[in-house]
Amino acid sequence: MADEEKAAAMVSYFTVTPTLVRGRPVYIQFSNHRELKTDNAPAQQTAAAQAALQAAQSFIPGGMGVGGLTVGVGGMAGMGATALIGAASPNPVPTQGQPNSVLRVIVENLIYPVTLDVLHQIFSKFGAVLRIVTFTKSGTFQALIQFADAASAAQAKTSLDGQNIYNACCTLRIDYSKLETLNVKYNNDKSRDYTRPELPAGDGQPSLEQAMGLDRWGHNLHPYQVGNPGIMPTPFTPSSISSSVAAAAGVAGFAPSQLYVPGGLTGSIPLAGTIPNLSAASAAARLAGLQQAGSVLLVSNLNTEMVTPDALFTLFGVYGDVHRVKILFAKKDNALIQMAEPHQANTAMQHLNNLRVWGKNIRVTLSKHNQVQLPKEGQPDAGLTKDFTSSPLHRFKKPGSKNFLNIYPPSDTLHLSNIPASTTEEELIDLFTSTGGAVQAFKFFAKDRKMALLKMSSTEEAVHSLIKMHNYQLSGSNHLKVSFSKGQIS
């Protein structure tokens, strides 16, 4: 290099911006050599060195002034001014901490749900995301995210590490994965290969076509076209993402004061680092798609003999606060459900899509509607539309509620709470048997008889029991609370 300052600038640049040369990552660090002597070197080695230098020059922004290789400069303690440029082997095996295109993401303080689509929305701001795999390890939600190149992964890591997806929670901890590439076999809500939309969904998982959800009239329910294979809609709007992540991801158009999180938490986390802003046109284009994601769900294949707005309010209320329900007059096996927040709509869709309710597997997708319209005054409705906005039965209206930490998929085991001391096991079993199912097991909590676990003979029976028994009045001041349980009765 021409001098030490430019050598340091070059090393610093490539440290935060890994680069591929002919498909191989390039690593640059300071060498132990003070200078390069090429007088006696074979012509082939000299040519190779010159080629490596030219490759490095092509990636470095102007102003660093890379000079010849045969330059000797002293004076910098502990390191010389000669940068060592090395290309990786054809099949390198990156270890943790080495820059590569695959990031490992750990989400700490997980209060609100974080889905694969949310991660794609955030991380795709930094480059093309090829694959995502999500999983839970040691009780912690984690994800592996593969970018098209290492430079995009490095930029995402630098900008997002330590930031909160929502204010005061869902903190991202990011490092490099040991994996060089991700092998995705299924496209569903747990894993996604955006380069291979034809992959199957796997047993019991919604496929891309199901999640994309054309309605029975052939209308696209989501804010993208079917011609964009593999790209899933985000259930979030920019206003529900924390200001720090929004700023880091370059989401323009919202001032920090306009950003909020579900439940009304306010405040923002200062951004540690910044990245180049998106162009106005690019930001506007991205926001146009993001703003279309809403809080309204379309539920189809309902049992018309059993469905009511109150029943749907109770079932979907397990996963978020239901504001409005409308059973369609002309298609009574279809209903629109408006949730309080987009992420609650997504959570309900994840857990309830394809669930068997009243003898039929219901289908839950995002609706193209932004809200559920109430009937005009005097307009006949036959009780098919109901406004629950002010209902006292919302589970998540209190910010920081423990209910956010106890969201589980439907199962045959129910969690009961708010049980009065005078209520016996036999009384509760009789109540749940009266819903039409068979109680297989029952157990009070050892340290708190206000809570119990109750197992029905099937998940479908548990769903019916929850719909009928949640908020059932057991005494003058005690209304039974019913939800799906994480654990089983041992």
C-alpha positions as CSV (number, residue, x, y, z in Angstrom):
1,M,0.0,0.0,0.0
2,A,1.1,3.6,-0.4
3,D,1.1,4.3,3.3
4,E,-0.2,2.8,6.7
5,E,-3.3,5.0,6.8
6,K,-4.5,3.6,3.4
7,A,-3.6,0.0,4.5
8,A,-5.6,0.4,7.7
9,A,-8.5,1.9,5.7
10,M,-8.4,-1.1,3.3
11,V,-8.4,-3.6,6.1
12,S,-11.2,-1.8,7.9
13,Y,-13.3,-1.6,4.8
14,F,-13.1,-5.3,4.0
15,T,-13.7,-6.3,7.6
16,V,-17.2,-4.9,7.6
17,T,-17.8,-5.5,3.8
18,P,-16.8,-9.1,2.9
19,T,-16.4,-9.6,-0.8
20,L,-16.6,-12.5,-3.2
21,V,-14.1,-13.0,-6.0
22,R,-15.1,-15.6,-8.5
23,G,-17.5,-16.9,-6.0
24,R,-15.0,-17.2,-3.1
25,P,-14.9,-14.9,0.0
26,V,-11.8,-12.8,0.3
27,Y,-10.3,-12.0,3.7
28,I,-7.8,-9.2,4.3
29,Q,-5.7,-8.7,7.3
30,F,-2.3,-7.1,8.3
31,S,0.7,-9.2,7.4
32,N,3.8,-9.7,9.5
33,H,5.9,-8.6,6.6
34,R,6.9,-4.9,6.5
35,E,7.3,-5.0,2.7
36,L,7.0,-7.2,-0.3
37,K,10.1,-8.1,-2.3
38,T,9.4,-9.3,-5.8
39,D,12.7,-8.8,-7.5
40,N,13.6,-12.5,-7.4
41,A,10.0,-13.9,-7.4
42,P,9.0,-16.1,-10.4
43,A,7.0,-14.2,-13.0
44,Q,3.9,-16.5,-12.3
45,Q,3.8,-15.4,-8.6
46,T,4.2,-11.7,-9.5
47,A,1.4,-12.0,-12.0
48,A,-0.9,-13.7,-9.4
49,A,-0.1,-10.9,-6.9
50,Q,-0.9,-8.2,-9.4
51,A,-4.2,-10.0,-10.2
52,A,-5.1,-10.1,-6.5
53,L,-4.3,-6.4,-6.1
54,Q,-6.4,-5.5,-9.1
55,A,-9.3,-7.5,-7.7
56,A,-9.1,-5.7,-4.4
57,Q,-8.9,-2.4,-6.1
58,S,-12.1,-3.1,-8.0
59,F,-14.0,-3.4,-4.8
60,I,-12.6,-0.5,-2.8
61,P,-14.4,2.8,-3.0
62,G,-12.4,5.7,-4.3
63,G,-10.0,7.6,-2.2
64,M,-7.9,4.8,-0.6
65,G,-5.2,5.1,-3.2
66,V,-3.8,1.6,-3.4
67,G,-0.3,1.7,-4.7
68,G,2.1,-1.0,-5.8
69,L,3.0,-4.1,-3.9
70,T,6.7,-3.3,-3.6
71,V,6.4,-0.6,-1.1
72,G,8.2,-0.5,2.3
73,V,6.7,1.8,5.0
74,G,7.6,1.7,8.7
75,G,6.5,3.4,11.9
76,M,3.2,1.6,12.7
77,A,3.8,-0.3,15.9
78,G,2.8,-4.0,15.8
79,M,1.9,-4.2,12.1
80,G,3.2,-3.3,8.7
81,A,1.5,-1.5,5.9
82,T,1.3,-4.6,3.7
83,A,-2.2,-6.2,3.6
84,L,-2.4,-9.9,3.2
85,I,-5.1,-10.9,0.7
86,G,-6.3,-14.5,0.7
87,A,-9.0,-16.3,-1.2
88,A,-10.8,-19.1,0.5
89,S,-10.7,-22.7,-0.7
90,P,-13.4,-23.9,-3.1
91,N,-15.4,-25.4,-0.2
92,P,-14.6,-23.4,2.9
93,V,-16.1,-24.4,6.2
94,P,-16.7,-21.1,8.0
95,T,-16.5,-21.1,11.8
96,Q,-18.5,-18.9,14.1
97,G,-17.3,-15.3,13.8
98,Q,-15.9,-15.7,10.3
99,P,-17.7,-13.5,7.7
100,N,-19.9,-15.5,5.3
101,S,-23.4,-15.2,3.8
102,V,-25.3,-17.2,6.5
103,L,-26.3,-15.4,9.7
104,R,-27.4,-17.0,13.0
105,V,-30.1,-14.8,14.6
106,I,-31.2,-15.3,18.2
107,V,-34.3,-13.4,19.4
108,E,-34.1,-12.5,23.1
109,N,-36.9,-11.2,25.3
110,L,-39.5,-12.7,23.0
111,I,-42.8,-11.0,24.1
112,Y,-44.4,-10.6,20.7
113,P,-44.4,-13.3,18.0
114,V,-41.5,-13.1,15.5
115,T,-42.2,-15.1,12.3
116,L,-40.2,-16.0,9.2
117,D,-42.0,-13.4,7.2
118,V,-41.1,-10.7,9.7
119,L,-37.4,-11.7,9.6
120,H,-37.6,-11.6,5.8
121,Q,-39.1,-8.1,5.8
122,I,-36.4,-6.8,8.1
123,F,-33.3,-8.5,6.7
124,S,-34.2,-8.2,3.0
125,K,-33.5,-4.5,3.3
126,F,-29.8,-5.3,3.2
127,G,-29.8,-7.6,0.1
128,A,-31.3,-10.6,-1.5
129,V,-32.3,-13.2,1.1
130,L,-32.1,-16.7,-0.4
131,R,-33.2,-18.9,2.5
132,I,-34.5,-18.8,6.0
133,V,-34.8,-21.5,8.6
134,T,-36.4,-20.9,12.0
135,F,-36.3,-23.2,15.0
136,T,-36.4,-23.2,18.8
137,K,-33.3,-24.3,20.7
138,S,-33.1,-24.4,24.5
139,G,-36.3,-22.5,24.7
140,T,-35.0,-19.6,22.5
141,F,-36.3,-18.7,19.1
142,Q,-33.5,-18.7,16.5
143,A,-33.2,-18.4,12.8
144,L,-30.6,-19.0,10.1
145,I,-30.7,-16.5,7.3
146,Q,-28.7,-16.9,4.0
147,F,-28.0,-13.9,1.8
148,A,-26.9,-14.0,-1.8
149,D,-23.5,-12.6,-0.8
150,A,-21.4,-12.1,2.3
151,A,-21.4,-8.3,1.9
152,S,-25.1,-8.1,2.4
153,A,-24.9,-10.4,5.5
154,A,-22.2,-8.3,7.0
155,Q,-24.2,-5.1,6.5
156,A,-27.3,-6.7,8.1
157,K,-25.2,-7.9,11.0
158,T,-23.6,-4.5,11.6
159,S,-26.8,-2.6,11.4
160,L,-29.2,-5.0,13.3
161,D,-27.2,-6.7,16.0
162,G,-28.5,-5.6,19.4
163,Q,-31.5,-3.8,18.0
164,N,-35.1,-4.5,19.1
165,I,-37.8,-5.6,16.6
166,Y,-40.3,-4.0,18.9
167,N,-39.5,-1.3,21.4
168,A,-38.1,-2.8,24.6
169,C,-38.4,-6.5,23.5
170,C,-37.6,-9.0,20.8
171,T,-33.8,-8.2,20.7
172,L,-31.7,-9.4,17.8
173,R,-28.4,-11.1,18.6
174,I,-26.6,-11.9,15.4
175,D,-23.4,-13.7,14.5
176,Y,-22.1,-15.7,11.6
177,S,-23.2,-19.3,11.2
178,K,-20.8,-22.2,10.8
179,L,-22.8,-23.3,7.8
180,E,-21.8,-22.2,4.3
181,T,-25.3,-22.7,2.9
182,L,-28.8,-23.8,4.0
183,N,-30.5,-26.9,2.8
184,V,-34.2,-26.2,2.8
185,K,-36.6,-29.1,2.1
186,Y,-40.0,-27.4,2.7
187,N,-41.5,-24.0,2.1
188,N,-43.8,-23.3,5.0
189,D,-44.0,-21.1,8.1
190,K,-40.8,-22.6,9.6
191,S,-38.5,-22.6,6.6
192,R,-38.4,-21.0,3.2
193,D,-36.2,-21.2,0.1
194,Y,-37.0,-18.1,-2.0
195,T,-35.2,-19.6,-5.0
196,R,-37.3,-22.7,-5.1
197,P,-41.0,-21.9,-4.8
198,E,-42.0,-25.4,-6.0
199,L,-40.8,-27.1,-2.8
200,P,-43.6,-28.9,-0.9
201,A,-45.0,-27.6,2.4
202,G,-44.4,-30.8,4.4
203,D,-47.0,-32.6,6.6
204,G,-49.4,-30.4,8.4
205,Q,-47.9,-27.1,7.2
206,P,-49.5,-24.5,5.0
207,S,-48.1,-24.4,1.5
208,L,-47.0,-21.3,-0.3
209,E,-50.2,-21.5,-2.4
210,Q,-52.4,-21.9,0.8
211,A,-50.6,-19.0,2.5
212,M,-50.9,-16.9,-0.6
213,G,-54.6,-17.7,-0.5
214,L,-56.7,-17.0,-3.6
215,D,-60.3,-16.7,-2.6
216,R,-62.9,-18.9,-4.2
217,W,-63.6,-16.2,-6.8
218,G,-59.9,-16.2,-7.9
219,H,-59.1,-12.9,-6.4
220,N,-55.6,-12.5,-4.8
221,L,-55.9,-11.8,-1.1
222,H,-52.4,-10.6,-0.6
223,P,-50.4,-7.5,-1.5
224,Y,-48.3,-9.3,-4.1
225,Q,-49.0,-11.1,-7.3
226,V,-48.8,-14.8,-7.8
227,G,-46.2,-14.1,-10.5
228,N,-43.7,-13.4,-7.7
229,P,-43.0,-16.9,-6.5
230,G,-41.6,-17.5,-3.1
231,I,-42.2,-14.0,-1.8
232,M,-44.5,-14.1,1.2
233,P,-46.4,-11.0,2.6
234,T,-45.4,-9.6,5.9
235,P,-48.1,-9.5,8.6
236,F,-46.5,-6.2,9.9
237,T,-46.8,-2.6,8.9
238,P,-43.8,-0.3,9.4
239,S,-45.6,1.4,12.2
240,S,-45.5,-1.7,14.3
241,I,-41.7,-2.1,14.0
242,S,-39.5,-0.4,16.5
243,S,-37.8,2.9,15.5
244,S,-34.3,1.4,15.8
245,V,-34.9,-1.5,13.5
246,A,-36.9,0.7,11.1
247,A,-34.1,3.1,10.9
248,A,-31.5,0.4,10.5
249,A,-33.5,-1.3,7.8
250,G,-33.9,1.9,5.9
251,V,-37.7,2.0,6.2
252,A,-38.4,5.6,5.3
253,G,-41.6,7.7,5.6
254,F,-42.2,7.4,9.4
255,A,-40.8,9.7,12.0
256,P,-39.7,8.0,15.3
257,S,-42.7,9.6,17.1
258,Q,-45.0,7.8,14.6
259,L,-43.6,4.4,15.4
260,Y,-45.3,2.2,18.0
261,V,-45.6,-1.4,19.0
262,P,-48.6,-3.6,19.8
263,G,-50.0,-2.9,23.2
264,G,-49.1,0.7,23.2
265,L,-45.5,0.5,24.4
266,T,-43.6,3.6,23.4
267,G,-40.1,4.9,23.3
268,S,-37.2,4.0,21.0
269,I,-33.8,2.5,21.2
270,P,-31.0,4.7,19.7
271,L,-29.4,3.3,16.7
272,A,-25.8,2.3,17.2
273,G,-24.8,2.4,13.5
274,T,-26.2,3.7,10.3
275,I,-26.3,2.4,6.8
276,P,-26.8,4.3,3.5
277,N,-30.4,5.5,3.1
278,L,-32.6,4.0,0.5
279,S,-33.4,6.2,-2.5
280,A,-36.8,7.9,-2.2
281,A,-38.2,5.9,-5.1
282,S,-37.0,2.6,-3.6
283,A,-38.3,3.4,-0.1
284,A,-41.7,4.5,-1.5
285,A,-41.9,1.3,-3.5
286,R,-41.2,-0.9,-0.5
287,L,-43.5,1.0,1.7
288,A,-46.3,0.7,-0.8
289,G,-46.2,-3.1,-0.4
290,L,-45.7,-3.0,3.3
291,Q,-48.6,-0.8,4.1
292,Q,-51.0,-3.2,2.4
293,A,-50.5,-5.9,5.1
294,G,-53.4,-5.5,7.5
295,S,-55.2,-6.9,10.5
296,V,-58.2,-8.5,8.7
297,L,-58.5,-12.3,8.2
298,L,-60.7,-14.2,5.8
299,V,-61.9,-17.4,7.4
300,S,-63.6,-19.9,5.0
301,N,-65.1,-23.5,5.1
302,L,-66.9,-22.7,8.4
303,N,-69.8,-24.9,9.6
304,T,-72.8,-22.6,8.8
305,E,-75.0,-24.4,11.3
306,M,-72.6,-23.7,14.2
307,V,-70.7,-20.5,13.5
308,T,-71.6,-17.3,15.3
309,P,-69.7,-14.0,15.7
310,D,-69.2,-14.8,19.4
311,A,-67.8,-18.2,18.8
312,L,-65.2,-16.8,16.3
313,F,-64.4,-14.0,18.8
314,T,-63.6,-16.5,21.5
315,L,-61.5,-18.8,19.3
316,F,-59.5,-16.2,17.5
317,G,-59.3,-14.2,20.8
318,V,-56.8,-16.8,22.0
319,Y,-54.2,-15.3,19.7
320,G,-55.1,-11.6,19.7
321,D,-57.8,-9.1,20.5
322,V,-60.7,-9.4,18.1
323,H,-62.3,-6.1,17.2
324,R,-64.9,-7.0,14.7
325,V,-66.5,-10.1,13.2
326,K,-68.6,-10.3,10.0
327,I,-70.1,-13.5,8.7
328,L,-70.7,-12.9,5.0
329,F,-74.4,-12.8,4.2
330,A,-74.2,-14.4,0.8
331,K,-71.5,-16.9,1.8
332,K,-72.2,-17.9,5.4
333,D,-69.3,-20.3,5.5
334,N,-67.0,-17.3,5.1
335,A,-66.2,-14.7,7.7
336,L,-64.0,-11.6,8.1
337,I,-62.3,-11.1,11.4
338,Q,-60.5,-7.8,12.3
339,M,-57.7,-8.2,14.8
340,A,-56.2,-5.3,16.9
341,E,-52.8,-5.6,15.3
342,P,-51.3,-7.2,12.1
343,H,-49.0,-9.5,14.1
344,Q,-52.0,-10.8,16.0
345,A,-53.7,-11.6,12.7
346,N,-50.6,-13.4,11.6
347,T,-50.4,-15.4,14.9
348,A,-54.0,-16.5,14.6
349,M,-53.5,-17.5,11.0
350,Q,-50.4,-19.6,11.8
351,H,-52.2,-21.5,14.6
352,L,-55.7,-21.8,13.3
353,N,-55.3,-22.4,9.5
354,N,-56.5,-25.9,8.6
355,L,-57.8,-26.5,12.2
356,R,-60.8,-28.8,12.4
357,V,-63.7,-26.9,13.9
358,W,-67.3,-28.2,14.0
359,G,-66.4,-31.1,11.7
360,K,-64.7,-29.0,9.0
361,N,-61.1,-27.9,8.4
362,I,-61.2,-24.1,8.4
363,R,-59.0,-22.0,6.2
364,V,-57.5,-18.8,7.5
365,T,-55.8,-16.3,5.2
366,L,-55.1,-12.5,5.1
367,S,-57.9,-10.5,3.6
368,K,-57.6,-7.7,1.0
369,H,-59.8,-5.6,3.3
370,N,-58.2,-3.1,5.6
371,Q,-61.1,-3.2,8.1
372,V,-64.5,-4.8,8.7
373,Q,-67.3,-2.5,7.9
374,L,-70.2,-2.3,10.3
375,P,-73.8,-2.3,8.8
376,K,-75.3,1.1,8.3
377,E,-78.0,2.1,10.8
378,G,-81.3,0.5,10.0
379,Q,-79.7,-2.0,7.6
380,P,-80.7,-5.6,8.3
381,D,-77.8,-7.8,9.3
382,A,-79.4,-10.9,10.9
383,G,-76.8,-10.7,13.7
384,L,-74.0,-11.6,11.3
385,T,-71.8,-8.6,12.2
386,K,-70.6,-7.7,15.7
387,D,-68.3,-5.0,17.1
388,F,-66.1,-6.3,20.0
389,T,-63.8,-3.3,20.2
390,S,-64.8,-2.4,23.7
391,S,-65.2,-6.0,25.0
392,P,-63.9,-6.6,28.5
393,L,-62.9,-10.1,27.4
394,H,-59.8,-9.1,25.4
395,R,-56.8,-11.1,26.6
396,F,-54.1,-8.8,25.4
397,K,-55.3,-5.2,26.0
398,K,-52.9,-4.7,28.9
399,P,-49.4,-3.9,27.8
400,G,-46.8,-6.4,29.0
401,S,-49.5,-8.9,29.9
402,K,-48.3,-12.4,30.7
403,N,-50.8,-13.7,28.2
404,F,-48.3,-12.7,25.5
405,L,-45.9,-15.3,26.9
406,N,-48.5,-18.1,27.0
407,I,-49.6,-18.4,23.3
408,Y,-49.6,-22.1,22.3
409,P,-51.1,-24.0,19.3
410,P,-54.4,-25.8,19.7
411,S,-54.0,-29.2,21.4
412,D,-56.2,-31.7,23.3
413,T,-55.1,-30.2,26.7
414,L,-56.6,-27.0,28.0
415,H,-55.4,-24.7,30.7
416,L,-58.1,-23.5,33.1
417,S,-57.7,-20.5,35.5
418,N,-59.7,-18.3,37.8
419,I,-61.3,-21.3,39.4
420,P,-63.0,-20.5,42.7
421,A,-61.9,-22.5,45.7
422,S,-65.3,-24.0,46.1
423,T,-65.4,-25.6,42.7
424,T,-64.5,-29.3,42.7
425,E,-62.8,-31.5,40.1
426,E,-66.1,-33.4,39.5
427,E,-68.0,-30.2,38.7
428,L,-65.4,-29.1,36.2
429,I,-65.4,-32.5,34.5
430,D,-69.2,-32.5,34.3
431,L,-69.1,-29.0,32.8
432,F,-66.7,-29.9,30.0
433,T,-68.4,-33.2,29.3
434,S,-71.6,-31.2,28.7
435,T,-69.9,-29.6,25.7
436,G,-70.2,-32.9,23.8
437,G,-66.7,-34.3,24.4
438,A,-65.1,-36.8,26.7
439,V,-62.7,-35.7,29.5
440,Q,-59.6,-38.0,29.5
441,A,-57.7,-36.5,32.5
442,F,-57.8,-33.6,35.0
443,K,-55.3,-32.2,37.4
444,F,-55.3,-29.2,39.7
445,F,-52.0,-27.2,40.0
446,A,-50.3,-28.4,43.1
447,K,-49.4,-24.9,44.4
448,D,-52.4,-23.1,43.0
449,R,-55.9,-24.6,42.9
450,K,-57.1,-21.6,40.9
451,M,-55.6,-23.3,37.9
452,A,-55.9,-26.8,36.4
453,L,-55.1,-28.8,33.3
454,L,-57.9,-30.7,31.5
455,K,-57.4,-33.2,28.7
456,M,-60.2,-33.9,26.1
457,S,-60.2,-36.9,23.8
458,S,-59.1,-34.8,20.7
459,T,-58.0,-31.4,19.7
460,E,-61.3,-30.8,18.0
461,E,-63.2,-31.5,21.2
462,A,-60.8,-29.2,23.1
463,V,-61.5,-26.4,20.6
464,H,-65.3,-26.8,21.0
465,S,-64.9,-26.8,24.8
466,L,-62.8,-23.7,24.8
467,I,-65.4,-21.9,22.7
468,K,-68.2,-22.9,25.0
469,M,-66.5,-22.7,28.4
470,H,-64.2,-19.6,28.2
471,N,-65.7,-16.9,30.4
472,Y,-68.2,-19.4,31.9
473,Q,-69.5,-18.0,35.2
474,L,-68.5,-20.4,38.0
475,S,-69.5,-18.1,40.8
476,G,-70.7,-14.6,41.4
477,S,-67.3,-13.0,40.7
478,N,-65.4,-15.9,39.0
479,H,-65.5,-16.4,35.2
480,L,-63.5,-19.3,34.0
481,K,-60.5,-18.6,31.7
482,V,-59.7,-21.2,29.1
483,S,-56.7,-21.4,26.8
484,F,-54.6,-24.1,25.1
485,S,-51.9,-25.6,27.2
486,K,-48.2,-26.0,26.5
487,G,-47.8,-29.1,28.8
488,Q,-49.6,-32.4,29.1
489,I,-51.0,-34.1,32.2
490,S,-48.5,-36.6,33.5
